[in-house]
């Protein structure tokens, strides 16, 4: 089966995907990659920590008080994640305190949003502790694995909003992305990846109205809605990725100067002698 993330990588640059997956060239982590990885870790940890946190709520609290409790939980998780990755950050000469100050504003916006959801739910239902967690909707699951033999696709969804109080399990997948966002909508590769998740969830008998690509640097979630043309694009891209892995022909060089300039493999990619030697080693 093909990982849905590879569809996005193919759409971005098929040649780079070939270098990484077929020729097995190693990409040295860049600053943006390391920072993005840590931010993903923080989001996953905050989502996973919510169950115990919600169960600890034994009485109705004013929004500001509940928000301060969420704030402490989330800021502690961010600090812990930064400390755990201090060696990687040090190698790139990234200040730990500076990265905290850079990352916290976006996380804090989500802290406020989640505190509001829980506060409003408590106000409406008057439930606490174990009962509050059991009834709370939506819940958020992190790194949700899904696959389909029929689609020959699999993937790990960054975050999944789950509405279990519905007759049919309704879910909303979120793909978290760092780096620049387009002026509107989502980047083509991100759109294909999000669409693949919609198809996978539907094959697993879940109801999905739409998916979202959340650009963390601007804290903005942008929708992706499935349609027949997008579904066809997902299947076509899956088939192209399969063909790429089975073949020995390297795709042509990307026609985007901006992508090439930012690529960690650009020197190897543009070295024809190096590429020919690598291709000759393929069995």
N, C-alpha and C positions, 0 to 999 in steps of 0.2 A: 504493500500500500504506500501511497505517496503522502507525505506530510503536507498539510494545507499551507504551512509557512513557505514551502518551496514554490508554490504557485506565485506568491508575492515576489519571491526572489527572482523567478524566471521573468516575470513581467518587468521587473526593475532592470535586470541585465542578464540575459541568458548566458552570455560568455563568462561572466563572473561566477555564475552558478556552476558552469562546467568546470572552471578552474578549481573551485572549492570541492565539488562533489565527485567529479570524475578524475581530475588530475591530483586531487587531495592536497592542494596548496594550502598552507596554514596562514590564516589572517591574524596579524598581531593586533590585539585589542587597542582601539584608539580611545581618546578621552570620551567622545560621545557614546561609544559602546559601553564603556565601563560605567559611566554615569547612568545610562539607560538601564543597565542590568541591575544596579543598586535600587533605582526607583521602582523597577518591577518587583524586586524583593520586598520593598517596603509596602507596596500595595497588597501583595499576597499575604504578608504577615498581619497587616491591619485587618484584612477580611477574616483571616483565620482566628484572630484574637477576639473577634466580636462575640462569638457564642458565650464564652466564659464571662465577658464583660456584661452582656445583656442579662445573663442569669444572675449576676451579682446585684442587679437593680431591684431593691425590695420595696420601694415606695415611689410615689410620683414626685418628680423633681422639676423645678423651674428650668426652662430651656438653658439659661446661662450656666446654671450649675451642672447640668448634664453635659453641656458642651465643654466645660472646663475639664471634666473627667475624661471625655473623649480626647481632648487636646493633650492631656498628660499621657494617655495611652499611646497615641499616635506619635507624639514627639519623642517618647522613649524608644519606640520602635525604630524611628528614623535614626536616632543617635546610635542605637545598638547596631544597626545595619552598616552605618558609616564606619564604626569602630571595627567591625568584623572584616571590612574591606579596606582597612587602612593601608595595608601593604600595596595593594593595587593602586590606590589613590596616590600614595607616596611615590611610586614608580613614575607616575605621570605628573608629579609635582602639583597635585591638587590639594589645596588646603582643606582639612576636615571641617573646620568651622565655617569656611567659605562655602563649601558644598552644602552644609546644613542650611545656611542662610539663603542659598540659591534654591534649594528644594522645598523648604518649609512652606512658603506662601501657597503653592499649588496644593500641597497635601492638606494645609489648613482649610482651604476652601472645601475640600471633600469632608474634612472633619466636621465642619459646620453643617454641611448638607446631611450627613448621616445622623448627626445629633438631632436635627430637625425631624427626620423621618421617624426615629425612635420616640422622640418626645411627643409628637402628634399621635403616634400609635397608642402610647400609654394613655394619653388624654382621652382618646376615643374609647378604648377597650377596658381601662382600669385593671390591667393585669400586670403581674410582676414575676421576676425570677424565672423558674423553669417554664411556667405557663406563658410568660411573655415571649420567651425564645421559641416555644412551640408554635405560637400563633403568628409571630412577627412575619410580615410580608411587605416588601420583598426581602428575602435573605440573599446574601451574596456568596457564591462559591468561587474559590480561586483555583486556577490551573485545572479546569474541568476537562478530563480526557474524553474524547468521543471518537468513534470510528464507524465505518460502514464497508463491509465486504463488497456490497453491490456497487458503491461509488468508487471503491478502491482508494479511499481517502481516510486519513486520520488526522488528529490534531489535538492540541492542548489550548483551550480557550482561556485567555487571561482572567476574565471575570464573567460570571454568569449570574444575572439577577433571576431569582426563582420565585414565582408566584404560586405557591402550593395550595392556596385557598380557592383555586379555580377548579372547575369540573375536569378540564384537561390541563395538564401541567404546562403552564405558560412560562417561557423563559426569554430573556433578552441577553444575547452575548455581547461582550465588550472586548475589543482588541485594543490593548494599550500600546501607544507608539511614542517614542521620543524623537526629537529632531523637528525640523521645520514642517509646517502644515501648509497645504495649498490655500489660496485665497478663499476658496469655497469648496465644499464637497470634500472628498478624500482622494488620496493618490491612487492611481489605477491598481497597483499591486495590492494595496491595503483593501481596496474594494473587492477584489477577487478572493482574498483570504477570508474576509468577513462573510462573503456570499457562500464560500465553501462551508463555513461553520453553520450557516443557516440550513444548507442542504443536509449536513450531517445530523444536526439536531432533529430535523423533520424526519429523517430516516429512522431516528430513534424515538419516534412517536411523541415528539414535543411540539407545542405550538409556538411559532416564532413570527411575530409581526414584522420585526426589523432587527438589524444588528447595529452596533455603533462602533466606530473607530474613535478612540479618545486620544487626542494629542495632548500629552501630559505637559509639555512646555507652555501651552496656552490654556490648559485645563478646559478644553472644549471637546465635547462628544458630538460627532457628526454621523447622521444616520446612513445606513445602507439598506435599501429595500429590494427584495428579490423580484425579478421579472424573467420571462422566458429567454431574453437575450443574454442576461447576466448568467443565468444557469448554463446556457450553451457555452459561454465564454469560460466558465469554470471547467467544464468537461473537456473542452478543446485544449485548455492550458495544461490540465492534468495529463492528457495524451502527449502533448509536446514535451513535458518534463520526462515522461517515461521513455520517449524516443531519444531524448538527450542523454539519459543514463545508459541506454543500450548502444548508442552509436560511438564512433571514434572521430567524428567530424566536429571541430570546435566552431561554435557560432561566430559570426562576424563581430568586429569591434563595435561597441555601442556608439550611437551617433550623437550622444549628449556630452558635450565638453564638461559640463558641470559635474555629471556623474563620474566621468573619468578622473577629473581633478581631485575628487574626494575619495577615490577608490584606493584602498590599502594594497591592492594587487596590480596597480597600474604599470609598475616597472616590469613585472614578469609578463603581464598581459601583452605589452607592446614589444617584448623581446622575441622576435620571430624564431631565432635560433634556439632559445630556451624552450619555447612552445613545441617546436618540432622534436626536440630531444625527449620531452615529456610524452608527446603523442606516440613516439616510437616504442615507448616502454609499455604501452597498453597491450594487453594480450588479446 
